[in-house]
Amino acid sequence: MKKILLLGSGELGKEFTIAAKRAGQYVIACDHYNNAPAMQVADEREVINMLDGDALQAIVEKHAPDMIICEIEAIRTEKLFDFEAQGIQVVPSAKAVNYTMNRRAIRDLASQKLGLRTAKYRYASTYDEFTVAVNEIGIPCVVKPLMSSSGHGQSYIHEKNDIDPAFHAAMEGARGDVKEIIIEEFIHFDREFTLLTVTQKNGKTLFCPPIGHVQKGGDFRESWLPFALPETALKEAQHIAKEVTSALTGYGIWGVEFFYTTDGEVIFSELSPRPHDTGMVTLAHTTNLSEFELHFRAAMGFPIPAIHLEHAGCSAVILSPIESDKQLDYNLTAAYEEDKTYIRIFGKPVAHVGRRMGIALCYDDIDTDIDKLRERTKAVAQAVLGTDPYMKK
C-alpha cells in the first residue's frame, strides 16, 4: 500500500482518490478549505495554504507520504524538488509540475526549446508593458494570468476599449504570487481538442482518442468522444504531445490541448500534468479506462496494455445559477429518466454563480450521431438544476 498526499482536492482529485482507494491505497487530501470534494472520500484531510512552503513542509513531515499528486496550480512548486530528493515520488515529476504551473515556462519550453508551433505571445507585469505587448501581438488577442486555472482572469481584447478591463481581470484572476500576464495571438481555429497522453515507467507512451471540447471564457463547458480529426493531424498532435511530455519527464497522464485551424494546422495550446477537465468524459465508459484510472496506474508503475474507444460519450458541466453557502438541491430524478446517463455531483460546500458543481455524462454506441448526443447531454445538465425541464429524447 502506498501513502499518497494529494495537493488540491477538487473534482479531479476526488475521482483520482476513488481510483486509488479502489486499489487499496491510502490518501491524504489537502486543500485551502475544508470539506473539499476529494476530502469526502479520502482517508485523512489537511487544510493548508499550499503556497506556504513551511506549511507544505510540515504536512510532508507529518505524513511521510510515498507519493505526492498535484491537482492544482497554486502550490509552492519549488518545494517539490526537495521532496523528490528525499525519495518521495512526485507525479508526474517535480520538473513537470514546476514547469506547467506557470504559463511562461511551458510556453517557452514548447516554442523556444522544442521549436513547436504555438500562438505568438508576449509577457507583461506592468500596465505599460501590457499595452506595448498588445500592440506587438495585435488586436484581437487573448489575455491570461501566467498562473491560473478554470479560465480565471482570462479575457479577449477585440477593440482598444477592452485593454484596461483585460489587464485588471488578468491581474485580479491570477492564482498564487505570480503577478504576470501572457498576451497571445488570437488563433482562428476550426476546433479545439485535448489529447490525453499517458507516460509510463515501463511501457511506451499511450494516447487516448482525441477529445473535442468547448470552452467559454477559458473555462470548460462540454467535451465529447469520438472527435473527428484527420489522421495526419492526429499524428502531428501525438508527435507534439510526446515531445513535450518527454522533455518534462515523469509518469502519469497529461492533458495536452490543441487548436486545429481552418487551414488544417495543429497548434499546441496548453498542457496540464494531471487529469484534465475535458477528460471527465471518460467517466462515461467512452474508453476502456477512465483518465483517473490511467493516471493512477501510470503513477504506480502498473502496466497499461492499451487504450481504446468503447462508446461514444459526452460531458456537460452543471453550473450554479446562484450564490449559496450550502449545498444546492439537484433534480436527479429528471436526469435519471434518461437512459445511458450518469450524473456526478462534486460535493462542493459553497456555490458561486457559474461555479462547476457537477457534470452530466451520456453515452451510446460508437456510431451514434455525436451532435444529437451533445444536445441531449446539455439538456440533462440543465435539468439537474431545474433550469430546463424538457429533455430531448
N, C-alpha and C positions, 0 to 999 in steps of 0.2 A: 504493500500500500504506500502511495506517495502522499505527502502532505503538500497541498497546493495553496499558495497565497494568491488570491485574486484581487488585483488592484483595479477597482471600478466594478460596480455591482448593478449595472443596468440590465436591460432585457437581453442583451447579447451574453453578458456574464451569467445571467440566470440559466439560459439554455446550455451554456458550456458546463455550468455546475451540475445540471441534471445529467448530462452525458458522463461527467466524471463520477458522479455518485452511483450511476447505474453500473459502473465498473469497480465499485468498492473503494474509491479514493476518498481522501479527507480534504475538505475545502474550507478555508477561512476567507470570508468575503469582506472586503474593505470598501468604504466609500465615505464621502464627506457628510452624508446624512444617514440617519437610522432607518431601518426597515426598507432599504433599497431592494429591488426585485431579487437579486441573487442572494441576499441575506436570508430571504424567506425559505430557501431550500438548502443553504449551506450548513455545515456543522458548527461553525462559530462566526462571529461578526466583529468587526472593528470599525469605529467611526473616527476617521482621522483626516487631516489635511495632507493629501499625498504630495503636495508641492513643498511641504516642510520636510527637508532631508533628515532632520533629527527625529521627527515623529516616525518617518518611514524606517529609519534605522532601528528605533526602539521596537517597532512591530516585528521586524525581521528577527531581532534578537530574542524577542518573547516567544515566537512560534517556531523558529528554526525550520523554515519550510525547505522541502526538497526542490520546489519549482515555484517560479513566480510568473503569473499570467497577467498581462496588462490589457485592460479592456477600454481604457480612456486615454486622452491626450494629456490631461493635467496631472502629470507625475514628475517628480524630481528625477528625471531620467539619468542624470549623471551617476546617481547612487547605484543604478543597476550594474554598472561596470564593477563597482566594489563587491556587490553581492555575487556576481558571476565569478570574480577572482577568488571568492571564498568557497567556490564549489557548488553554489546554488544555480540551478538551470533557469535561465530567463528565456521565455518563449516569445517570438522565435529566437532572439538573441538580444543582448544589451545594445549591440550596434544597430540592429534593425529598429528597435523601439526608439532609440535616441535619434536616429535619422528621420524617422517617419512622423514623430510627434511635432516636427517643425517643417513647414512647407518649404522653407529656404533650403534646408539640407537635402530633402528628397528631390526637389526640382533641379538643384544644381548637380546632384549625382546623375540624374537621368539625362539632362541636357548637356552639361559640360564634360562630365567624366565618361559617360557611356555613349554620348552622341546621338541620343534618341530624339525623335521629333516631339516637341511639346509646343504648347502655345507660347508666343513671345511674352516675356514677363519682366517686371522691374520691382524693386523693393523701395519702401519708404517708411521712415519712422517719425517724420515731421510733416506738417501741412505743406510747407514749401517743397520738400522732396516729393510729396504726393502729387502736387499739381504738375511738377516737371515730368514725373513718370507717366501721368495720364496723357500729357501732350506727346510724349515719345511713343507710347503704345497706340494712342489714337482712340477716338470715340466711334463706336461703342467699345466698352471694355468691362471686365469683371474685377471686382474688388473683394479681397478676403483677408481676414487676420492671418498671420503666419501660424498661429496656434489656435485652433477652434475645432468644433465638430458640429454635426447635425445642422449645418448651414448658419450657425450663429455668426452674425456680423457680416455675412456675405450680401452683396448687392450688385446692381448693374448700373453703369453710367451710360445713359442713352443720349444725354444732352448736357450742356455746361451747368445747368441748374441742379444736376444730380451730384456734382462733385462734392460740395460741402456735406450733404447728408450721407454720402457713401463713406467719406473719411471718418465721420463721427461714429457711424454704425460699425465700421471695422474696428476702431479703437475700443469702443464700448463692448463689442462682442467677443473680444479676444479672451481666451482662457489662459490661465497661468500668468506669468510675469513678463511675457514676451509682447511688447507693445510695438509691433512692426506689422506692416501691411504688404501684401503682394498684389500687384496690378497686372492683370493678364489680358492678352489679346482675346477678343470675343471670337470664338470659333463658330462658323456657320455649319453646324453639324446636322446630319440627317437623323442620327440616332445616337444614344448613349448606351453603353453596356458595361457590365462587370465580368471580369474573368477571374473566378475563384481559382487560385493557384496553390497547390499543396507541395511543400518541400519536405522530403523525408530523410531521415538519418541513414537508412539502409536501403533506399529504393530511389527510383527515378522521380523527377518532378512530374506531377499529375495536374490535369486541368479539368474543372467542371465544365459542362456545356455553358457557353456564354449566356448571361442573364440580361435581358432587356430591362431598362428601368426608366422611371420618370422622376425628376426632381423639381421642386418648386422652391425658389429662394435658396437653392443649395441643399435643401432637405429632402430626403427620400419620401416618396408618396406611394409608388407601386412598382412591382417587378414581376417578371414572367419568364417562363421557360416552356417550349423552346423559343429561341430568338433567332430570327433569320439573319444570317451573315454569310457572305461568300467565303468559300474555302480559303482563298488567298488572303483575305482579311483576317480570318481566324488564325491562320498560320503566322501572320505577322504579329498579331496580338500575343500569341503564345510565345513567340520569339522574344518580344519586348518584356513580357512578364518574367520569363526565365532569366533574362539578362539582369533585370533589376533585383529580383529576389536572390539570385546567386551572389550579386555584389554585396547585398545586405547580410547574407549568411543566416543560418539557423533553420529550425524545423517547425512547421505549423502551417496554418492556412493564411493566405494573403488575399485581400480584396483589391484587385487591380482594376481601376476604372479607365475607360477609353471613350474618346469621341470617334464616331465614324462619319466622315464628312460627306457632303453631297457629291464630292469628286472621287469618292471611294478610298479616301486616305484614312488610316488608323493612327490616331494621335493619343499618346499617353496623357492622362489627366491627373489621377491621384492614386495613392496606394495606402492601404491600412494593413498593419502586420497582425491581423486577427480576423475573426469572423466579421462579415460585412452586413450592414442593414439590408441591402438588396438581396443578400443570400438567405434571408429568412424564408424565402420561397421554397428552399429545400426542406423545410419542415412539412411541406405538403406532399412528401414522398415523391417529389419530382426526380430526385436522384436516389441511388441505392443507399447512400449515406448522407445525412444532413451535414451542413458545413460545420456544425458544432462537434459532431462525432468525428469528422475528418480532422478538425483542429486537435481534439483530444488524442486521437490515435497517433497523429504525427508528433505531437509534443511528447508522448510517452515512448515513442520509438516503435510502436506496434506496426505491423505491416498493413498496407493498403493496396490490395492487388489491382483494383481498377475502380474508376468512377464512370457510371453510365446513367443515361436518362431512362426513367421508368414510366413517368407520367408527364403530361402537360400540367402546368400549375401556375397560379397567380397569387400574389400577395397585395393587400391594400391596407394602409395604415388606418387605425381608429384614432381620430384626433379629438381631443377635448374641446367642446364648444364653450366651456365656462371656466371661471376660476373657482377652485374649491380646495379647502384644507382637509378634505376627507375623500375616501374612495367614491367614485361615481357609480351610479346604477346602470347596469348594462342589460340590454334586451336580448339575452341569449336565446330565448325561446324563438324569436323571429329568425335569428341567424341559423339556428339548428334545424329549421324547417327545410333548409336547402340540403340536398344530398351532396356527398363528396365535399364536405366543408369542415374546416377546423377554425376555432377561434382561440387565440392566445391573448389573455389579459395579463399585462405585465405586472400589475400589483403596485404601481407607483402610488405612494401615500398622499401625494398632493397633485392637483391638476392645475394646469395653466391653459389659457386659450391657445389652441394649436399644438399642445404637447402630445406626443405619441403615447397613448395609453394602452394600446393593444394592436393586434393585427388580425385581419381576416385572410384565410387561406382556402383556395378552392382548387380542385384538381380534376382531371378527366383523362381520357385516352390520349396518347401522344399526337394523334392526327386530328384532334378536335380543333374547332375554329378558335384560335387564341384571342382574337379580338372580342368575341362574344363572352369568352371565359373571363377576360379582364373586366368587362362591364358587369358581369354577374358578381365578381369578387368585390368590386367597388360598391355595388348595391348592398351586399352583405355587410360590409364595413359601416356603411351609413345606417343600416337598420339596427345595428348593435346599440347605437345611441339614440335610436328612435327618430332620427332625422329624415329617414326615407323608408316609410312603411311598405312601399311597393318593391317587391323583389322580382327581378326578371328571371323567368324560368328558362 
